[in-house]
Amino acid sequence: MSAAGMTSGLASLGMGGVLGLSSMATGIGAAVILGVVAYKGVKHFTGSGVDEGDKRREIMLQEVIRGSQLAVNMMIEDINHLSLDLNRALASENVTKEKLSKLSVKLSQYIRASKVISDRNENAVAEKTRLKSPELLDVVRLKTLTKSHDKSKYYDFVMNFYKEEVVTEQKNGQEVESKVYRLVKNGSVKDMEQLGQFFELLDYSSTQSAVKGKLQGLFS
């Protein structure tokens, strides 16, 4: 998988220049496209934030993360090799302007490609982290689970990450409006990680918690 002489594993993905890159970088272009398609495929195939299928989404996102990280690691190796070649060329008295230009262009292509894949990787990590929290919040259940003094602080924290929405549903042939609390889309990975830990601490997803919430709703 070494980058020396453009024999990296990514180069084997090359598409003969159809990506508009040099022959050296066509493998990187293919890796970028595969990463983008894989990420978008997960989004299209699984939807976003519906409780069912969470485990399947988590597995698919983990594969995207693993593949993206591998591609990034390989590109970093290639970038380091190209940087070394460029430094050697700059130090040489016999280097031509054309050679310096080619090395600079190739290095820029790799840096741009690694940025694209890194961004997709971060998005996949964020999506995977979101799965630790319910997309639609059962506020009554949350109130029931946080009514004790030692857990009351969690209620306000959790509610900060949910936004009230009005949705319309068909019931008995009529449109009925109801309010739901949906997980925000702009939470950072760190915040989503902490939010997921709170839900786990509260045992929010357990059947026992759901029953408690329903009973509380009936008698409130």
C-alpha angles and dihedrals in degrees: 000000000000118000095222112128091358093288096129121137089251091060089063087066090062119137101204096262096305089126092063093247131115118273088257093058103038090096090055091049090053091049091052092050093047091050093049093046092048092051094046089046091058091050093048097042099046104030117219129290103343110144096229115076094026093130091051091049091049092053093047093047090049089056091051090050093048094048093045093050091050091051092048092050091051092048092050088056090051092046091052090050093049091047090053091049091049093050091050091049092050090052093050120095092208099052117124127224089239093057092049090050093051093049092048093050093048092049091050091050092054094047092051092047093050089051092053093051093043090054091050090048091053090050091051091049090050092050091049091050091051089060089072089070129056115256091219116039124221097216094187091054091048091051090050092051094047101042093102115091095242092054102036091095090066094064096068092042093053094044090056088070097051129076125203116241134178114227130186121222134180112242122170090343094307133103112245124189121215137170123245134178111228128194112255118248099218102061116131121243090249093052093046090050091053092045091053090050090054092052089050091048090051091047086229097164097052122110090237091058092048091052092049090051093050092049091048089051092052095052100037 
